[in-house]
Amino acid sequence: MYTYETRDFWEQIKTPGMSLKCSSLYLAQFRFTSPHLLASGDGSKSATIVGDVYIHPSAKVHPTAKLGPNVSISANARIGPGARLISCIILDDVEVMENAVVINAIVGWKSTIGKWSRVQAEGAYNAKLGITILGEAVTVEDEVVVVNSIVLPHKTLNVSVQEEIIL
């Protein structure tokens, strides 16, 4: 038997939802160790930021968007006007169009979330479908709602889904 002692936080990742919880822990740690990495904004010249939010320098975020708490936005992502993001991970080259909402979700590389669409979940980190996950290059068309679902890569959703795994 071996032990490893650490003074940092430690969390076991058994479900995809735990990735969101761990992201939240890292963002909270950045507040003390690397505050320059966290975004700030009041909605006047940049997006409104609530709580801990990381935005990659190459990402484009519209000033009318509202982000946080616990949001990570990766390289070359584009967040449109009026978008609302809460407790989510947005990976590289994702586009979240105007007035779209993303809550308790992981959005895969090169995915698109259409205008007035919602990608959300209840946020039960240990549940199988406690968060919504969009795989790589998933397109959620305008005004589509995706709730507590997992969507595998290279799919287009033009109808709303709830508690489904889209193969």
PLY file of the C-alpha trace (Angstrom):
ply
format ascii 1.0
element vertex 167
property float x
property float y
property float z
element edge 166
property int vertex1
property int vertex2
end_header
0.00 0.00 0.00
1.22 3.49 -0.87
0.10 6.92 0.16
0.62 10.26 -1.46
0.26 13.33 0.67
-0.73 16.57 -0.98
-1.68 19.98 0.30
-3.64 20.76 -2.86
-7.19 19.64 -3.51
-7.81 16.17 -4.86
-10.95 14.89 -6.51
-11.69 11.53 -8.06
-13.20 11.79 -11.54
-15.65 8.90 -11.93
-18.21 10.59 -14.16
-17.99 13.22 -16.90
-19.82 15.62 -14.61
-16.92 15.53 -12.18
-14.87 17.34 -14.85
-17.08 20.39 -14.29
-16.63 20.14 -10.54
-12.84 19.87 -10.94
-12.82 22.82 -13.34
-14.64 24.81 -10.67
-11.99 23.84 -8.11
-9.16 24.88 -10.44
-10.81 28.21 -11.17
-11.23 28.83 -7.44
-7.55 27.98 -6.91
-6.56 30.45 -9.67
-8.13 33.20 -7.56
-5.24 32.73 -5.09
-2.37 31.36 -7.21
-2.87 33.05 -10.62
-5.54 35.75 -10.44
-4.27 37.30 -13.68
-5.69 34.24 -15.51
-9.25 35.01 -14.43
-11.43 37.29 -16.52
-13.14 40.40 -15.25
-15.78 42.63 -16.76
-18.86 44.63 -15.88
-20.72 44.55 -19.20
-19.71 48.01 -20.36
-16.66 47.36 -22.58
-16.37 43.63 -22.01
-18.71 40.79 -21.09
-20.28 40.67 -17.64
-18.27 38.25 -15.51
-19.77 36.59 -12.43
-17.45 34.55 -10.21
-14.46 32.62 -11.54
-14.14 32.61 -15.34
-11.19 31.78 -17.61
-11.16 33.08 -21.18
-8.31 32.10 -23.52
-6.68 35.21 -25.05
-7.65 34.11 -28.59
-11.35 33.69 -27.74
-13.82 36.35 -28.86
-16.56 37.23 -26.36
-19.23 39.78 -27.19
-19.56 42.59 -24.59
-23.27 41.78 -24.04
-22.56 38.16 -23.06
-22.77 37.13 -19.41
-20.35 34.47 -18.16
-20.03 32.63 -14.90
-19.67 31.43 -12.39
-17.30 28.54 -13.18
-16.80 28.93 -16.93
-13.72 27.99 -18.97
-13.48 29.14 -22.57
-10.74 27.66 -24.75
-8.81 28.93 -27.77
-10.58 30.52 -30.74
-14.04 30.16 -29.22
-16.65 32.74 -30.22
-19.36 33.79 -27.78
-22.14 35.85 -29.36
-24.26 38.75 -28.18
-26.55 38.06 -25.24
-25.17 34.56 -24.66
-25.35 33.22 -21.08
-22.84 30.64 -19.86
-22.91 29.07 -16.39
-20.77 26.22 -15.06
-19.46 24.96 -18.39
-16.35 24.09 -20.34
-16.20 25.45 -23.89
-13.44 23.77 -25.91
-11.45 25.06 -28.94
-13.19 26.60 -31.96
-16.70 26.49 -30.46
-19.27 29.07 -31.52
-22.09 30.01 -29.17
-24.42 32.23 -31.15
-26.56 35.11 -29.97
-28.86 34.65 -26.98
-27.89 30.98 -26.57
-27.67 29.53 -23.06
-25.19 26.89 -21.85
-25.56 25.60 -18.28
-23.78 22.60 -16.69
-22.31 21.38 -19.96
-19.13 20.48 -21.78
-19.12 21.64 -25.41
-16.68 19.77 -27.65
-14.20 21.15 -30.18
-15.59 22.85 -33.30
-19.20 22.64 -32.12
-21.86 25.27 -32.81
-24.79 26.26 -30.64
-27.40 28.16 -32.63
-29.31 31.34 -31.87
-31.75 31.14 -28.94
-30.75 27.52 -28.24
-30.27 26.01 -24.79
-27.75 23.35 -23.85
-28.27 22.56 -20.19
-28.44 20.03 -17.41
-29.31 19.92 -13.73
-25.66 19.64 -12.67
-25.82 16.38 -10.67
-22.10 15.65 -11.04
-22.33 11.97 -10.06
-25.34 11.11 -12.27
-24.85 9.45 -15.66
-26.74 12.26 -17.40
-26.17 14.93 -14.76
-24.53 17.24 -17.29
-24.90 17.69 -21.02
-21.95 16.78 -23.23
-21.59 17.70 -26.88
-18.86 15.80 -28.71
-16.59 17.23 -31.37
-18.21 19.12 -34.27
-21.79 18.91 -32.98
-24.24 21.44 -34.39
-27.24 22.49 -32.31
-29.44 24.44 -34.69
-31.35 27.61 -33.81
-34.02 27.39 -31.07
-33.20 23.78 -30.11
-33.12 22.68 -26.46
-30.75 19.92 -25.30
-31.28 18.80 -21.69
-29.32 16.17 -19.70
-28.03 14.51 -22.86
-24.84 13.21 -24.41
-24.30 13.82 -28.12
-21.55 11.92 -29.89
-19.29 13.69 -32.42
-20.34 15.00 -35.84
-24.08 15.16 -35.20
-26.59 17.86 -36.06
-29.54 18.42 -33.76
-32.53 20.12 -35.35
-35.08 18.94 -32.75
-35.02 19.26 -28.98
-33.87 16.28 -26.89
-34.05 15.45 -23.21
-32.21 12.71 -21.30
-30.95 10.97 -24.42
-27.67 9.63 -25.70
-27.42 10.51 -29.38
-25.21 7.97 -31.15
0 1
1 2
2 3
3 4
4 5
5 6
6 7
7 8
8 9
9 10
10 11
11 12
12 13
13 14
14 15
15 16
16 17
17 18
18 19
19 20
20 21
21 22
22 23
23 24
24 25
25 26
26 27
27 28
28 29
29 30
30 31
31 32
32 33
33 34
34 35
35 36
36 37
37 38
38 39
39 40
40 41
41 42
42 43
43 44
44 45
45 46
46 47
47 48
48 49
49 50
50 51
51 52
52 53
53 54
54 55
55 56
56 57
57 58
58 59
59 60
60 61
61 62
62 63
63 64
64 65
65 66
66 67
67 68
68 69
69 70
70 71
71 72
72 73
73 74
74 75
75 76
76 77
77 78
78 79
79 80
80 81
81 82
82 83
83 84
84 85
85 86
86 87
87 88
88 89
89 90
90 91
91 92
92 93
93 94
94 95
95 96
96 97
97 98
98 99
99 100
100 101
101 102
102 103
103 104
104 105
105 106
106 107
107 108
108 109
109 110
110 111
111 112
112 113
113 114
114 115
115 116
116 117
117 118
118 119
119 120
120 121
121 122
122 123
123 124
124 125
125 126
126 127
127 128
128 129
129 130
130 131
131 132
132 133
133 134
134 135
135 136
136 137
137 138
138 139
139 140
140 141
141 142
142 143
143 144
144 145
145 146
146 147
147 148
148 149
149 150
150 151
151 152
152 153
153 154
154 155
155 156
156 157
157 158
158 159
159 160
160 161
161 162
162 163
163 164
164 165
165 166
